[in-house]
Each structure stands twice: as C-alpha cells, then as structure tokens.
C-alpha cells in the first residue's frame, strides 16, 4: 500500500493538546503567540483542542502537563524548551517516555529551518514520538519561536493524521 492509500485510511480529525513551555509565559510576562497559532491552525482543519497550558521550564511542570494532556488528547504539541540553554529541558523530560521516536520529524524540521535560517538550525532539538499506554498518542516537541512553529506546523498538518493511523496499528 502506498502513501496515498495509507493517508486515505488515516483519521480525518483528532483531539489535540498544546503545552507551552516558557518561564516568562507562565509568569504572564509574555503572550503565547506560538501556542495560539498551533491551536488556530489545527482548529481550522476541524480538530478539537481539549487541553492548553503554559508551564515554566521545569521538568516536573512539563511532565505533569504532559500526563494531563495525554489523558485527553490523541496528539500533544509542546512549544518551547527545545534549545540548548540550561533551562531548556523539554526534550530531556519527554524523550524518555517515547516508545518510538520519530527522528524524521526533527530531521525534516531542521532541513526546512536550514532553508530559512541557515546553519543556526543545528541549535534546534525539535523531535516527535509515540507514547503508548491504553492508546497510542503522538507527541511533537517544537521550538518556542513563532517562525519555527509555523515551519513545524506545515509538517504536522500534513502528517499527524498519517502518523496517528500507524501508531494505532
């Protein structure tokens, strides 16, 4: 079966959660443009937002929000905390929970980012993966900048349904 046939059998909509990881955002000192953008883009496609939270760059806060989101959503998207500063701990918090990491997401994201920002794309640790419990869930970890989120959402809008289909097989 080819890609077109697989995509044709994928879910047409899904429930999603957005977690913004930002010290300033969690303190009300920065508007969450990236989180709002993700929500609007996925709602436009007919998907249902079932969870949204802004948390500080702290492992336990991220983990608590992720576990809450996984109870309600098929797809969880985090934004922020994927860089290389000391406070960027999203990847270290979430990656160990992956049953399967989708390294291709990060690779394609960095390729598209390279086309936009050049070699600075190497600083991104964006990734995605499958977490299996009662049901398989898809988690995408995106950078916090709005431009990076816009780049990543072009990939997610095309492949999240397809990924969700395979994750549940």
C-alpha positions, 0 to 999 in steps of 0.5 A, a space after each residue: 500500500 502506498 502513501 496515498 492509500 495509507 493517508 486515505 485510511 488515516 483519521 480525518 480529525 483528532 483531539 489535540 493538546 498544546 503545552 507551552 513551555 516558557 518561564 516568562 509565559 507562565 509568569 504572564 510576562 509574555 503572550 503565547 503567540 506560538 501556542 495560539 497559532 498551533 491551536 488556530 491552525 489545527 482548529 481550522 482543519 476541524 480538530 478539537 483542542 481539549 487541553 492548553 497550558 503554559 508551564 515554566 521550564 521545569 521538568 516536573 511542570 512539563 511532565 505533569 502537563 504532559 500526563 494531563 494532556 495525554 489523558 485527553 488528547 490523541 496528539 500533544 504539541 509542546 512549544 518551547 524548551 527545545 534549545 540548548 540553554 540550561 533551562 531548556 529541558 523539554 526534550 530531556 523530560 519527554 524523550 524518555 517516555 517515547 516508545 518510538 521516536 520519530 527522528 524524521 520529524 526533527 530531521 525534516 524540521 531542521 532541513 526546512 529551518 536550514 532553508 530559512 535560517 541557515 546553519 543556526 538550525 543545528 541549535 534546534 532539538 525539535 523531535 516527535 514520538 509515540 507514547 503508548 499506554 491504553 492508546 497510542 498518542 503522538 507527541 511533537 516537541 517544537 521550538 518556542 519561536 513563532 517562525 519555527 512553529 509555523 515551519 513545524 506546523 506545515 509538517 504536522 498538518 500534513 502528517 499527524 493524521 498519517 502518523 496517528 493511523 500507524 501508531 494505532 496499528 
